[in-house]
């Protein structure tokens, strides 16, 4: 990758990206190369495009699977498993560059985001909290529905009795 700066993605996500800077990682979209500490990894075209799309997203923002699919493959037909495979390959690239923390986080039922903007566990806690919130709201809706049915039945009994 030569003498590429730590943040060689100016055409992609502004002159600096906080995650790349913090990890001392260089990403050159044109040569499709990730580098860190004298080691480099060459990315496949789709891997580079997925990483570029995630880097363009607002820091910490979850990018929906469909948005990523559209950004990388356009409106063409693509198997959703292709994105899962590419995310897995990108994670492997980061690991081989000596990055042990989760750089790309999966947010269940929502999509993916670049991690490390808080602490590594924060993203997982937030994803779990989002899941619990959804289950709690679902349970609350069920209880309210049952209560409404009970009140309706009681009103019907009072009216008939």
Buried (B, 14 or more C-beta within 10 A) or exposed (E): BEEBEBBBBEEBBEEEBBBBEEBBBBBBBEBBBBBBEEEBBEBEEBBBBBBBBBBBBEEBEBBBBEBBBBBBBEEEEBEEEBBEEBBEBBBEBBEEBEBEBBBBBBBEEBBBBBBBBEEBEBBBEBBEEBBEEEEEEEEEEEEEEEEEEEEEEEEEEEEEE
